[in-house]
């Protein structure tokens, strides 16, 4: 293709090349559907030739050549394809968003069906509505011995995306076919004619598909998918897809399917099917997700986990309300790393957490008051407790004991702090502060138990740092970044397991955020070229805005970019004195500029002594000041004061000019030193700088801020309670009356009365 650049028949010949590739690799109808000789889309003659030549040139860019990727098992090309599909889904909205399941949701589904326990490549994974195949790939990624992939997709163009996705992720053997799964399921048993069954399945079918029944007769279904159940509603296909999925599982098969929340509580035929599924024990669990996660729809959904193994003895359904854990991402919501980890941990370990998860017994679900309604809020109250106002405290003062005892998690750690901060009020059930409300923070932070807890938490971090800094320094060229972050993040989670006041998932998120922001890029550089990457520094280039324009190098230290070590970190590590000298010059410059500004503000007004020394725009400049001095001539009694101010301005301006020159000289010298330092760094110095001063120092600062936030929350809550009940209503009423009497007294002295004043105002 490179040889075709600039040739008139480039489009036709590109089609032929791609056609041969498609034929040779069984990709006909997949990669040869785009017509590179289409005049309507690409233009005619030279316009088309230039456009296609430019396209080929883009892919000649060495940065897009992933063949030299040394980060084994980190599929950059496949990840790049996923990235593009995700953004296409985001930007296409409702029309095209249905083909892509957010990767965060896919990861949860893969983990909760236990595919990591699969034992051989012969085991099978199925998606009846596979879209672009992302859900299948996420699940297959965690199968330790590989797995056989099967998928069916109704839309042919989307099926092409899925096949390409499989190829780019190194899974060309995956069998992905086009067709209507409900009307014409492709995967059937050659012997029985019934559906082929699979070990694992994942699905994100179209929500509430109104046309699901086209070509399907539930009463006479050849595949017996609806046998033993009532027929799903004609205009809502959610249960049709669910029953197809269940029928496609082996007797020990496991599946996860995304369904709209309505499936959990809608009535009529769906209520009957829901009861039949619960009675059969097929539903292992339900995970409620935040609203607005999916492309093309804003409605909330859930993951229903199906497990045929042990279904007969299943006595309950494990429910998780994860609807509150997410972050905003543009106009969509998105699950964070901590949300994913928490959901998977809680579900797989069947952990019951207050307001988050519980095992709901089948008897409770079958109870007439619930009548097999599976709506999660019926069984898990995830609402935050209301911060109640205490009427008696507003009337009589004091802080309600209920609110003080509500801070019990803190009192368990700071066992004597409560008695240091509070004392009993003059009546039961209420406390008073023992310290002034403005001294609460100081009292907490200086308390021995607070200091002991802070030291303990610092020790937790230091121990984690010691283990992982050593591990990170042992990494070499060819390391696997994804394995690295998995190891250190899991260890971070474990380090804070069971620690009082700390949400271990918040700490985990700190690590994952930093990984996404910076550390990930560093690890890929390290995987590519080892620690020698730390010896490299380049000059940033600002690209020309116009075609054919000149690119410009970014000058100064801020124009430098270290491959592993940022120039500012290099300065902080090796050139602290030089930077301190520059900082001192900058401080002096700011002082001079501040003095000049004060002179201008005070004396350049209409009647100001420096009014005649300004430019037409009203500013003082070196030229305007010199011109005024020349105009005044010699200093005499009449102009002495103005002369003195002009002389002061001139000196300050001269000093400003010299300081700017000195700073420029010093910064240029420092820039040279920094550039020269990079290639001289030893491997040990690079490791220490990157691991200790960059990665670990950043994480320590962020985790430290989270620890501080814990204490600040206690401080702010106590201050808020103190301020809420500081002035009981009777005292406020007395104070208002006193103020009213004082105002009345003043008005009387002025010949008015409060009543008369009110009438006049009206």
ABEGO torsion letter per residue (X at the ends): XAAABGBAAAAAAAAAAAAAAAAAAGABGAAAABBAABAAAAEBEAAAAAAAAAAAAAAABAAABAAABABBGBBAAAAAAAAAAAAAAAAAEAAAAAABBBAAAAAAAAAAAGAAABABAABBBBBABAEAGAAAAAAAAABAAEBBBBBBBABAAAAAAAAAAAAAAGBAABBBBBEBAAABBABBBAAAGBBBBBABBBBBBBBGBAAAABGBBAABBAAGAABGBBBBBAABAAAAAAAAAAAABBAABBBBBBBBAAAAABBEAAAAAAAAAAAAGABABBBBBBBGABBGBABBBBBBBBBABGAAABABBBBBBAAABBBBBEABBBBBAAAAAAAAAAAAAGBBBBGABBBBBAAAAABAAAGGBABAAAABBABBBBBBBBAAAAAAEEBBAAAAAAAAAAAAABAAAAAAABBBBABBGBBBBABBAAAAAAAAAABAAAAAAAAAAAAAAAAAAAAAAAAAAABBBGBBAAAAAAAAAAAAAAAABGBBGBBAAAAAAAAAAAAAAAAAAAAAAAAAAEAAAAABBBBBBBBBABBGBBBBBBBEAAABBBAABBAAAAAAAAAAAAAAAAAAAAAAAAAAAAAAAAAAAAAABAABAAAAABBAAGBBBAAAAAAAAAAAEBBBAAAAAAAAAAAAAAAAAAAAAAAAAAAAAAAAAAAAAAAAAAAABBAAAAAAAAAAAAAAAAAAAAAAAAAAAAAAAAAAAAAAAAAAAABBAAAAAAAAAAAAAAAAAAAAAAGBBAAAAAAAAX
